[in-house]
Amino acid sequence: MKTETPVFCDVTELVGNPVRTGIQRVAREVIRNWDGSRPLRLCRFDANRDGLVELPKAATYYLTEPDEEARSASTTEIRERLAELLTSHGGKAVPLLATILIPEVFFDELRCRHYFWRLSHHPENIYALFFDFIPWLYPDLIGVQRSHPLMWYVRFAQHVQNAAFISQATERDWAGRILRNEDRSGKVLPLGADGLRAPRQSFKKSKRAFVAVGSIDGRKNQLAIVKAFEKLWAEGMSVDLTLVGSVFEAEKSVRAEINRYADHPHFKHVERATDDELGEILSSARATIYASTIEGYGLPPVESLYAGIPCIVSKRVPSVANLSGGLHFLDEATPEEIEAQVRALMVDSEAEKVWKEAAKVKLPTWKSFGSATAEWVDT
């Protein structure tokens, strides 16, 4: 039975940038799948009022997208509708004693200072979900030039008592490198693998495509994937490669390399794809490839497995740390290793074996993630 005392979910970043991917996607799933004993209300940080304010109930519609009309709206349309709601609805201030759940990453100094104030009074009431600490631990891999503006959030991470993490790898980084206290621990909440609207796939020998999903940001090694296929194509092998993901501005050299193959009959680059479009792309995949070596979690490999499709994946991806079936592991994400794994999966008997393994893998869902998050806050 739900009590009247709510849990307030701070979705400031989601309201300002209501995209359907990345961390915003996780925040959306928290709202959609919350089933705690206490109701969930949404709030945001209002810099003009220097505090948290409740969102109007109508905002939930645009953030959970319960029907086709909401799902078909563009990010720009949703942002504009939310802005209109906020203009006409000032929102009540969230009480100091309120329980706050933060399923976001933020770097705003004023917002961090507000949480320092709350933590100084009632630290037991603040619950934060941490995704990764890559901008601070590996800034060169994502093009961070100045880390100083990001340090407010690190300080926040150092002061939070109730901390949860999307992977054990992030928990270890928090304890060992952010707190420098390996005796500390938090709750690990694995993300859902069932986010794609892709029907369960089955193996067919006619499937000769490999799909690599993920932003081309310099750390997911798509260039190594392309170079691996370059050698296969040079030998005349009939095998397709599709990259799905936008290219970061800092990765101009990677874009130039990708553009070299724009007219290649076995290559395709899709900058952006809806879940439905991605499902269609995956329907012809023999396997997916995820060669990233630095991740907080890594959803694409487990989403691939959930659809029944094997994955060639780096051993360093946290989402597959405790999995074995349906995977071909890369020790290092080199073109040579990727090429070898693609060759192995182009053998029908090996591919069929791995597909059977993938069909048996048990994976967390967004419903289980929402339930675990609510239980963590409840207890």
Secondary structure, 3 states (H helix, E strand, C coil): CCCCCCEEEECHHHHHCCCCCHHHHHHHHHHHHCCCCCCEEEEEEECCCCEEEECCCHHHHHHHCCCHHHHHCCHHHHHHHHHHHHHHCCCCECCCCCEEEECCCCCCHHHHHHHHHHHHHCHHHEEEEECCCHHHHCHHHCCCCCCHHHHHHHHHHHHCCEEEECCHHHHHHHHHHHCCCCCCCCEECCCCCCCCCCCCCCCCCCCCEEEEECCECCCCCHHHHHHHHHHHHHCCCCCEEEEECCECCCCHHHHHHHHCCCCCCCEEEECCCCHHHHHHHHCCEEEEEECCCCCCCCHHHHHHHHCCCCEEEECCCHHHCCCCCCEEEECCCCHHHHHHHHHHHCCHHHHHHHHHHHCCCCCCCHHHHHHHHHHHHHC
